[in-house]
Amino acid sequence: MQHENFIKEFGLFSTIIATIVGVGIFSYPRQLASKVGTDGWIVAIISGIIIYFIFYICYKSIKTNEYNKFNIILEQNFGKILGGILALIFVVYSIFSISLGMRIFVEVIKMYLLEKTPTEFLIIITIFAGIYLVRNELGTLIKFNEVCFWVMFIPVILVLLCALNKTDFTNILPVFNSSIYNHLDALKSSIYSFAGIEIIYLIGPFVKNKSNITKTVLKSIVFITLFYVIIVIFSLAIFSKEQTEILLWPTITMINSINIQGAFIERWEGAIMAIWIIFYFTTFSNVYYLSSDIIKDIFKLDDIKLSSAIIAPVIYIMSLYPQNIAEVYNVGDRFIPILFLYSSVILPIIILLAGKFKKGFHSGKVISLLLICVLLTGCWDKVEIENTDLVSVVGIDAGEDIGKRKKSKNVKPTDMELKKLHVTFGTPDLSKLGPDKGGISGDKYIDVDSYSIQDAISSAMLKSSRSVRFSHTKLLVLGQNLMMYPDVVKEVVDYLQREPSLNRNMYIVTSQGSSQKYVKFKTSVENSVESYILGLIENDAKSSEIVPVTLNDFLIQMSENGNSILPRIVMDNDNKNIKIAGTTAIKDFKQKGSLNEVETADIELLRGNLKGGKKMIYVDNHPVDITMDNIMRKMRMYQNKGKLSFYIYLDIEGQIKNYYTNNNILSVDKLNYIEKNFNEVISKECEQVIKFTQRDLEIDPIGFREYIEKYHPYIWKQIKGNWEEVYKNAVVNVNVDTKIRRIGVVK
């Protein structure tokens, strides 16, 4: 088969895509966001165009040399010695790139799935799986790529569709807001993410219809470019520019943040990791085959089995050489650009110029390989559930030594006596579960004093006979006393940001007083306090009285400007009930004040997030309840002599739910009168809450800053250095236009 033209168009198409799209997609959004912000998707498009022209040079270099194999082309043009040296440099680049890719791949697997599995073991297993595939004919590799193409992209597309409810596509604004230098710098990084086009040297000579190679490759490059663009846009839409810049692997975190109510999959990363394994393994196996084939030809070996075995220990050593993930990226940034330039640009041009101057598919094997990829996600470090404490709720309070931290300059980082935090972990009491004991257990608690969250977790493990896990945590409660210490809050937020095992869909609230008493609160309504509080949050959210905030939402808000508003829970006077009492305003990682339920609902209305709710006004000394069914918000901004004026337009559709009997409301005049009163009351109410947040709380929960950044970037550049003062003096006008569509009865 190796000497026949057996590769069809789809085989070429899928092999190019499977080779190029690898582990680079994990960090691709971060690399672009850190250089060009919201223009990353534009850079991805430009990169795709450039890559096609680079490929065209590679293709022409093969065509000029009559579609010979890579090593033969080099020997014919440069002789055995020089040609062999050029080929070896090419192989070094290929091995180096897949070795670094393997280390990144293994680190992702360890972080999200197999924490306790040795790195060496994962690398060895992956190499052995690659050797198994490489030892077969090229036809098996092509068929493997064809099957993997569907396995890779169909699930990812479905997952992205599920993420649509989390997106805000205005986050990609403004466009063309970075300098030319930044675009060029980002373009350099982006082009390296298309590495793998050199696979054409392996498969080009065996393509059946060589006249269609350029068209097929164009389709594959367009597909890859669109995929990269979609990933970048979704990352920005879900996390915003600021959060995307600081996440190590935004693509994985994005999938981890997906939450579908009622779905049978609660934690997505396990399922997605199985797919990402195939993403890397196809890249690895294709480049591994290419390198082994070249080594076989250089040293005139009888079989590719021997050359693949020779390369294997080199890959193992090179992948383990970096000490940590930061060093992996550092080494890659230092050497990959030079080697990529040589292999994908300089060498093809030299071959092209020299050439012009001189003038069977085995289904069983493919299925076995797919099973290997899937089985690699097996829980090698599994812990039985009865030996696991699944933390469901966490409360964080200020410790008794938190006020001493500035005075304790001589305290060592390892000093366990510094009680800066008091953390309470609530876990389901599995001993109360059983066939005769019901399906919902109560909670048990672990209290620890610590100097950090990680120290608290370590201390909790010492107090528990079980392994402590946070993947199913539903609720995080921040105590009021903690929110008085912004430096400590920053440390807590930093841990929440870095820890991948945390459920980013958990709700986060603040408490009046200590969070510990809320975490340990016993209610007759529910067996567990987190279920009780979550029910309160979700019910109040339906009535628009509070703003539910997930950990993912909170981290995005804090990374943008250190400001947020969180639901606030309080106890009644006799400490028998918990209720949601508005929200807590946080500025610069410190509690600034609070908003009541009405003010919180107005904030949601002004944000444009409120999809429905109820408002009450007085008309002729009678309460009128109007439910809002459809709400549209528009915002405009004007600048006059350096002063900003914002205009918020609210279009509301509603229906009357309560008035008073014997008063005719069917008449047009009466409805207009009610609508006018409603417009005036809501407008005045909203303007008052805006002034309160502007001048007293000094926070921007409405999103005026984000609006200017997205839609008026040039004005933002002028005022961003003095934004606090500009915002405080800005004028905000709220115009409400209500249409009452239904009245229920005529009187």
N, C-alpha and C positions, 0 to 999 in steps of 0.2 A: 504493500500500500504506500510505502514511503516514496516510491518512484512514480506514483500516479498522481494525476490532478483530481483529487477526490474531495476537496473542501468546497462546499457549496456556499451560496451567498449568506444564508443564515448562520452557518458555521463561522464564517469570517466576521460577520456582524457581532455575534454573541461573544466570540473569543476576544475581540478588541475591547468590548465593554467590560467583560469579566476581568481582563488583565488590568485595565486602567483604574476602574472603580475599586478601591481597596480601603485600607485602614485610614488613608488620608482624609476620607470623608468625615471621620470622627472630629477632627480639629479644624477642618476647612473653614467653617463659618467664623470661628474665633480668629484665625489667621487674617482673614479679610476684614473683619470688623475692627480689629486692633489697628489696622493701617488706614482704611478708608471709610470706616463707620458704615453708614447706610448705603454706600455705593458698592458694596461687595458683590451684589448680583450683576452689576454692570461689568465689573472686572472679570467675573466668571464668563460672561458672554464674549468679551474681547479675547480672553484666554483660549476659548474654544476656536475662535477664528484663526488665531496664531498657530495653534496646535495643528489645525488642518493643513496649513501651508508647510509646517515642519514635516508632517507625515508625507506630504506630496513630494518633498525632496527625498525622503527615504524610499518612497515608491519608485521614483524616477531612477534612483541609484540601482535598484534591483532590476528594473526594466532595461536599463542601458546595458546591464551585464547579463541579459538573456535569462533572467529569473533563476540564476544559480543560487546555491546555498551560500550563506553568509561567509563561511570560512573560505570557500572556493573563490568567491568574489575578491576577497582580500589577497589571497595567494596570487591570483591572476594579475592583479593590479600592482601589488607591492612586493611580491616574492614571498617565499616561505617564512623567512626570518622576520622581516618587518611586518608582514601580514599577520604572523603569529603573535607578535608583540601588540599590534593594534587590537587583535581579537581578545587577547588576555586582559587588556585595559578595559575593554567593553564588558568582559565577564566579571571583572572586579566591581564595576559599577552595578551590574545586575545583582550580584551576590550581596553587595553592601546594602543596596536598597531593600531587598527582601529580608535581610537580617534585621535591619532597624524596624522594618514593618512588622516583623514577627515579635520583636520585643514590645512594641506598642500594642499589638494584638493580644499578647499574653497579659500585659498589664491591665487592659480593659477587662479581660476575662476574670482576672484575679480580683479586680475592684468590684465587679458587679455580680459575680457568680461564685467563683472558687477561691475564696479568700485564703484558705489554709493549704491549698494545693501548691507544692513547690514550683517555682518558675521553671526550673530545669526539667521537671517532669512534663510540663505542658509543651515546652519547646521540643523535647524529644518525640513526644507523641505526634506533634504536628509535622516534624521532619519525616518520621516514618510513614505517615499517611501520604506525604508528598512523594517519597521514594516509591511507594506502592503504585502511584499513578504514573510517575515518570518512567518506570520500568516497562510500561506497556507502549504500544504503538501510538503515534501521533493522532491517529484516527480516534482512539479512545479518549484522548485529551479533548479533542474538538467536540465529540459527542457529550462529554462531561460538561463542557461550557454551555452547550445548547440547552441541556436540561437545567443547569444551574441558573441560567438567565431568568427563567420563569420563577424558579424558587426564590431568587433574590428580590426581584422587583415587584411582583404582584403583592406579597404581604406588606412591603414597605409603602406602596401606594395606598393600600387599605388603611394602614396605620396613620399616614398623613391625612387622609380624609377624616379619620376620627379626631384628629387634632384641630380641625377647623374651628371648633367652638371655643378654642383657647387663643385664637389669633386676633391680632389687631394689625391689619396690613398697612395702616398709616405709619407704622413704625419704620417703614423703609424710606420715609421722607425725612429730610429733603434729599434730592438727588443732585449729583455733581457738586457736592459741597466740600470736596477734598481737593487738595492741590495736585497739580500734575505729578510732582515728585512722589507724593503718597500713592497715586495711582500706579506709577511705574514700579514702585517698591512692592505694592500688593500684587501687581501683575507678575512679577518675578516669582513670588511664592505660589501664586495660583497656577502658573504654568507647570511647576513641578508636580502639582497634584494630578496632572495628566500624564505623568511618567508611565511608561508601559507601551507606548506606540512602537517601540523597537521590536515588539512581537511580530511585526510584519516581516522581519527577516526570517523568522521561523516558518510562518504559514504562507507567505507570499508565493514561494515557488510551487506550492501544492494546490493553489486555488484553481478550481475547475474553469471558471469563466474569467480570465484575467482582464478582459476588456471592461468589466464592471467593478473592478477593485476600487477605483476612485469613488464611484457612486456609493458603493456599500460602506466604505470607510466614512464618507461624508455623513451618511445616515447615522452611523455609530457615534461619530463626534458630536453631531447635533443632539442625539439622545443623551450622551454623557453631560453635555453642556446644560441641557434643560434640567437634568437631574440635579446637577450642582446648583443651578440657579434656584430651583425649588427648595432645596435644603437650606440655602442661605436665606431666602425670603422667609421661610417658615421659622427659622431660628430667630430672625429679627422680629417677626410678627409675634412670636410667643414670649421671647425674653427681653426684647428691646436691645438697642445697641450696647448700652452699658453692661448689661448682664452677659450678653454674648461674648464681650471682650474678656471677661474674667473666668468664664467656664473653660475647663481644660478640654472637655469633649462635649460641645454643645449638642451634637446630634444625638448622642446617647441620653443626655439629660433631658432633651426635648421629648424623647419617647417615654422616658421615665415619668415625666410630668403629666402624661395623658391619663385622664380619668373619665371613664364612661359609666354613668350610673346604671346599675343593674347588669353590667357585663360579667360574664363568667370568668374573665381574666382580670384579676385585681392588680397584679404586678406584671407589667409588660416586658421588663428587661430580660426575663428568662427566655421568653419566646423569641424576642428580637435577637438575643445573643446567638441563638441557633442560626439565624439568618446571617448575622454579621460574621460568623465563623466561615460561612460559605463565601462571603464577600472577600475576606482575606485569603482563604484557601485557594480560590480560583486565581487570584493574582500571584500567590506564592507558587502554585504548581505550574502555571504557564511560564513564568520567568525562570523557575527552576529547570524546567524542561529545556528552555532556550539555552541556558548556561551549560547544562550537561551536554547538550548536543554540540555546542561549540567546543567544549573541552575534549569531547570524544574525537572530533575532527582534527583539532590541533595536534593532539598526541597520538593520533592514529590508533585509537583503542577499538577493540572489536565490538563492544556493546555499550550502549548508553547506561546500562545497569552499573558498570564499573565507574564511569565518570560521575554519575549521581552519588555513588557511595563516597567518592573522593571529596566531593563538594560538601557533603553533609556535615562533617566535623567543623569545617570552616564556617558554615552558617551558624552552628551551635556556639562556637567561640565568639564570633562577631556579635551575635545577638545578646550575649551575656556580658560583653565588655563594658557597656555603659553602667554606671553605678545606680542610676535612678532615671526616672522618666524625663526630668529636666535635662540630664546629660544626653539622653537619646535625641531629643530635639536639637540640642546644641551641636552635637556631632553631625546630625543630619544637615543642619543649616550651614555648617562649615564645608562639608565635602560634597553633598549631593548636587548643589548647583554647578560645580565645576565638572563633575562626572557626567551630569545630565547634558550639559552644553557640549561636551566632547562626543557622547554617544548618540545624541539625538539631532545635533546640528552640524558640528564640525566634521565628524567622520562621514556622514552621508554626503555632505558637499564634496569632500575629498574623493570619495568613491565615484560620485557622479562626474566630477571633472576628469578623473583618471579614466573612467570608462569612455567618455566622449573623446578624450584625447587619444586613446588607444584604438579606438573603434574596432477500514473494516470496524466497525462498531461492536464492542462486547458489552451487551446489556448487563450481564451479571457484574462485571467490574465497575460499571458506572453506578449501579445501584449500591454496591458495596461501599464505594467512595462517598456517596451521599449519606449512607448510614453512618460512616465514620465521622463525617462533619457534624451530624446531628447528635451522635452519641458523645462527642467531645464536650457537650454541655451537661453531661451527667454530673450528679452531685458527688464528686470524689471526696469532698470533705463534709459529707452530710451529717447532720445532727438530728436525731429522732425528735419529733415534736414534743414528746413527753419529757425530754431533757432540755427543752427550750422555754425561756420566758419571753413571750412576744409582748413587748411593751406597747400598751394601747394609749396611754396618756402620760405626759411629762409636765411637771411643774417646776419652774425655775424661779428662785427667790434670791435676794441678797443674803449673803452669809454674814455671820457676826463680825468678821474681820474685814468686810468690804471697805469700810471707812478708813482702815489703817493702811491701805495699799500704797498711798503716796508717802506715808511716813516710813514704810518698811523697805527702804532702799537696799538694805543689806540682806533681804530675804532671798535665798537661792531659789531658782526655778523648781528644784526638786524638793523644796520644803513642803511636806504634806500637812504641816500644822496650820497653814494659812487657809482659813475657812472663808474664802471669798464668795462662794456660792453655796446655796442649799438647794439640792435637787431632789425631787420626789418622782419616783417611777411607779406607775400603776400598771399591773399586769393581770390578765385573767387568771383566776384561781382554777387551774385545770383539775384539781382534786375534787371540785364540786360538780364536775361534768360526768355524765354517765347515763345509761339507759333509763334509770329511775330518778334522775336528778334534774331533768330539764335540759334545754339546749343552750341556755345562756348562763354563764358563771358570773359570780361576783368578782371583785378585784382584791388583790393583795398589793402591798406597797413596800418599796425599798426607799429609805431616806438616807442620803449621804451628804456630807460636807466636803467641799473640794475647792481647789484653786482654779479649775477649768472644767468644761463639759466633758472632755476626754478623761480627765481624772475622776470625774463623777461616775462615768461609765465603768472605768476600771474598778473603782471602789464598790460599785453595785454588783459587779461580777464576783468580787471577793465575798460579798454578803449572801450571794445566791449559790445554790448548788447546781444551777442550770446555766446554759449559755444564754446571754441576753441579746435579743435582736430587736431592731427598730423599723423593719421593713413594713410592719402593719400598724405603726403608730397613727392614731386618728386625730389626736388633739395635743396641742402645745399651749400651756398657760404660762404667761409671763407675769410675775408678781409686780405689784405697784412699786414696792421698794426697790426692785431691781432697775426699774426704768428711770431712777434718779441718778444712775451712774453710767453716763454715755460710753466711757472707755470700756467698761465691763460688757455693756450691751454690744459694742463693736466686736469684742472677743467671742461672744455668743453667736453673733451673726456670722462671723468668719468661720466658726466650726460648722454651723448649719449649711454654709455655702460649700464647704469642702467635702462634707461627709456624703458619699454616694449611696450609702445604705438607707438613708432616711427617706421616708415617704413624702415626696414633695407635694402631695395632694392633701396632707393633713391640714386641718384648720388650726389657726393660731389666734389666740385671744389674750387680752390683758385682764387682770383681776383687781378688784378693789381690796386692798390689803394683801395678805400672803396668798400665794397660789396653792400652798400646801393644803389649806382647809377646803379648797374647792376640789382638788384632786381626790381627797379622802372623804368627800361629802357623801353621805348615805341618803338615798332617796327611795321613797316607796313606789315611785313610778317605774324606775328602771333598776336592773341589777347592777349596772355599771354606770359610773358618773359620766364617762365620755359619751355613752349613748344618749344620756339625758341632755347634756349640753349640746351635742351635735343636733339633737332633735329641736332644741330651742333655736339654734342658729338657723337651721333650714326652714323652720316655720316662720320665724321673724323675717327671714329673707324673702319669703313669699309675700309677706305683707309690707315689704319695702322699708321696714323699720331699722334694719341693720345692713351692713355691708359684709358678707362672708369673705374672708381672706384666707387663702391657702398659703402654705409655706412658700410655694413657688411665687405667688403674687407678692408676698412680703419681701422676699429676697430681691425681686426685680425692683420694687419701689425703693428699697434701701440702697441698692447699688446705683440708682439714678441720682438721688440727691439726699439720702439719709432721712427721708421723710416718709411717713405712712399714717394711715388711720386704721386702727384695729378694733374689732368688737370688744366691748367691755362687759364683764360679768360681775354681778354684785349679789349679795345675800340680803334678804329682808331683815327686819329688825329682830325677829325671833330666831333667825338662823335656821329656818325650816325649809326655805325655798331659794333657789337660784333663778335669777332672771337676767336677760340681756338689757343693759341700760345704756344704749347709745354706743359711742365709740371713743377711743383714746387717740388723741392727736400726738404724733411723735415727730419731733424736729431735731435734726442732728443727733439722732440716736438717743434722745432724751424725751421723756413725757413732757409735753408743753401744756396740755389742757385736755378738755373733753367736750364732746358734742352730744346733745340729747337725741332722743329718737327722731323727733321732728327735723332737727338740723341735719341729722345723718341721712334721712330720706331726701331732704332737699339737695344734699351733696350728690347723691346718686342721680337725682333728676337732672342736675346741672351737668353731671359727667356724661349724660346720655346713656347710662347703663340701666336705668330703670325701665323695665318693659311693661310694668303694670303696678297697680297699687291703689290706695284709697286716700283721699284728702277730704277734710271736713272744713267747711266755712259757715259763717253765720249770715243768713239772708233774712232781713226783717225780724231779727232776734230769734230766728229758728235755725237749728243746725241742719245743714244739708250735706249729706255724704255723697261724694262723687267718686266713682271708681274710674281709674285711668286705664284704658285698654291698649292704646297705641300711642307711643310718644316718640317724636322725632326732635332731635336737637341739632342746631346749626350754630356755628360761632364765626364771628368776623372780628377783625382787629384793625384799628387805624392809629396812626402816629401823627401827632401834631405838636411841633416844637418840643420834641423829646418826650412828650407825655403820651402814654398808651391809653386807648379807649377800646374796651371789649364790648361786643354786643352778642348776647346769647338769645337765640330765638327758639322757643319751645312750642311745638305744635302738638296739641293733646286732643285725643278723642276719648270721650267718656260717656258714662251713663249715670243718671240719678238713682241712688239706692234708698235714700231717705229724705223726706221733706216733711210736710204736715198736711193732714187731711183737709179736704174741702177747699183747697187752693188750686185754682186752675193753672196748670203749667204747660198745657198743650199749646197755648198761644205763642206765636213767634216772639212777640215783645217780652213775654215773661221769660222765655228761654234765653233771649239775648241779654236780659237783665241779670239772670243767674250767671251766664257765661262771663259777662263783664265783671261782676263781683269776684268770680273765681279767678279771672285773669289778674285783677288788681291785687288780690290777697296773695296769690302764689308769687307774683312778681316781687311784691314788697318783702315777702318772707325769704325768698331766695337772695335778694340783694342784701338783706340784713345778715344772713349767714355768710355771704361772701365777705362783707366788711369785717365780720368777726374773725374769719380765718385769715384775712389779709393783715389786720392791724393788731389783733390780740394774740392769736395763735402763731401768726407769721409762717403759715404753711400754705401750700398750693395744692389742695386736694382736687380741684376742678381740672387741672391740666393746662393752665395758661402757658406755662413755660414750654411744655411739650408741643403745644400748638404753634408757638412762635418758632421753635426749632425746626418743626416739620414744614411749615407753610411760609415762614418769613425768615429764612436763614440769614439773609444779609442784615436784617434788623437785629437778629439775635447776636450776631458777631459784634454789633455796636454796644449792646446793653448787657451782655452776659457777665461782664466784670462788675456791674453795679445792679445786678438783677434784684437783689433784696429790696433796695430802695425804690427801684422802678416799679416793682410789683406792689409795694405798699402804697404808692401814690397813683396807681392805675385806677381808671374809672371803669366800672362794670355796670352795664345796663341789661336788664333781663326783660324781654318781651314775650308774653305768653298769649297764645291764640288757642282757645279751647272751643271744641265743637262737641256739643252734647248730642249724641246720635240716638240714644234710647232713654225713655223716661219711665217705662214699666206700666204706668196707668196715666190717665189723662187728668186726674185730680188727686 
